[in-house]
Amino acid sequence: MQPIHNVDLSLLKNFVNKTPSFESDYEIVDETDDFIVILKKHGLAVQVTDKEVDDLESILNSRYKEKVHVLNRIDQPVTGLVIFGKNKNFASNFTEMLKERSVKKTYLALVSGNPEKEPTELKHYIKKLHNRAMTADEKVDEYFKEAVLEYTLLQSFDKYHLLRIDLKTGRFHQIRAQLATMEMPIKGDLKYGSRRPNLDRSIGLLSYKLEFIHPFTREKHCYKAPFPNNDVLWSLVDMSLID
């Protein structure tokens, strides 16, 4: 039987190794010889977008005095889990696992609109155009890449709905663009059709769970992020519906 590593971030507050100047922006959830799992707060970019502003990759490169490898990206206004490789061998193998879709990435999203009551797969083709994602129902040209996700309606509030999203591919702004295409923009996401912003410029999207089997040790790793405390809707979620 394979050993299973389940990490609930809410239990790690006294365990995580924090860098004082950045502890409000990220926390180290788990670290091995091969990888680092980070809880990133909204507002911090994973990779450089502006040379005048710190990004998570640069912070970690400075912290470890060597290059780390970004293995999954979440957008700047998104909170949640990000994994970095600490060596090329692990990074290469993990990238292949992503291509084979053997890494499970689960997101939670607060959306408006009218989601289907049954689990629904969305398939589009996405092209990055400047700093936005353009969607199409067919592959218009070689620059459009297949984008697939499945969403499940978990809970409904007055004006918003909570969706669980199982991401099958990892395209630029994929979740935001695909949901907006289906007239279900994410709460606070002005770029993709939300009517009003969140006060802190975050959006209602959480990189909630990351699951994978280590390519070398064959151990199963499972990480879950705590809910953000910046929106009252997260506090109203029925936790029994999540997993």
Rosetta blueprint (number, residue, H / E / L):
1 M L
2 Q L
3 P L
4 I E
5 H E
6 N E
7 V E
8 D E
9 L H
10 S H
11 L H
12 L L
13 K L
14 N L
15 F L
16 V L
17 N L
18 K L
19 T L
20 P H
21 S H
22 F H
23 E L
24 S L
25 D L
26 Y E
27 E E
28 I E
29 V E
30 D E
31 E E
32 T L
33 D L
34 D L
35 F E
36 I E
37 V E
38 I E
39 L E
40 K E
41 K L
42 H L
43 G L
44 L L
45 A E
46 V L
47 Q L
48 V L
49 T L
50 D L
51 K L
52 E L
53 V L
54 D L
55 D E
56 L H
57 E H
58 S H
59 I H
60 L H
61 N H
62 S H
63 R H
64 Y H
65 K L
66 E L
67 K L
68 V L
69 H E
70 V E
71 L L
72 N L
73 R L
74 I L
75 D L
76 Q L
77 P L
78 V L
79 T E
80 G E
81 L E
82 V E
83 I E
84 F E
85 G E
86 K L
87 N L
88 K H
89 N H
90 F H
91 A H
92 S H
93 N H
94 F H
95 T H
96 E H
97 M H
98 L H
99 K H
100 E L
101 R L
102 S L
103 V L
104 K E
105 K E
106 T E
107 Y E
108 L E
109 A E
110 L E
111 V E
112 S L
113 G L
114 N L
115 P L
116 E L
117 K L
118 E L
119 P L
120 T E
121 E E
122 L E
123 K E
124 H E
125 Y E
126 I E
127 K E
128 K E
129 L E
130 H L
131 N L
132 R E
133 A E
134 M E
135 T E
136 A E
137 D L
138 E L
139 K L
140 V L
141 D L
142 E L
143 Y L
144 F L
145 K E
146 E E
147 A E
148 V E
149 L E
150 E E
151 Y E
152 T E
153 L E
154 L E
155 Q E
156 S E
157 F L
158 D L
159 K L
160 Y L
161 H E
162 L E
163 L E
164 R E
165 I E
166 D E
167 L E
168 K L
169 T L
170 G L
171 R L
172 F L
173 H L
174 Q H
175 I H
176 R H
177 A H
178 Q H
179 L H
180 A H
181 T H
182 M L
183 E L
184 M L
185 P L
186 I E
187 K L
188 G L
189 D L
190 L H
191 K H
192 Y H
193 G L
194 S L
195 R L
196 R L
197 P L
198 N L
199 L L
200 D L
201 R L
202 S L
203 I L
204 G L
205 L E
206 L E
207 S E
208 Y E
209 K E
210 L E
211 E E
212 F E
213 I E
214 H L
215 P L
216 F L
217 T L
218 R L
219 E L
220 K E
221 H E
222 C E
223 Y E
224 K E
225 A L
226 P L
227 F L
228 P L
229 N L
230 N L
231 D L
232 V H
233 L H
234 W H
235 S H
236 L L
237 V L
238 D L
239 M H
240 S H
241 L H
242 I L
243 D L
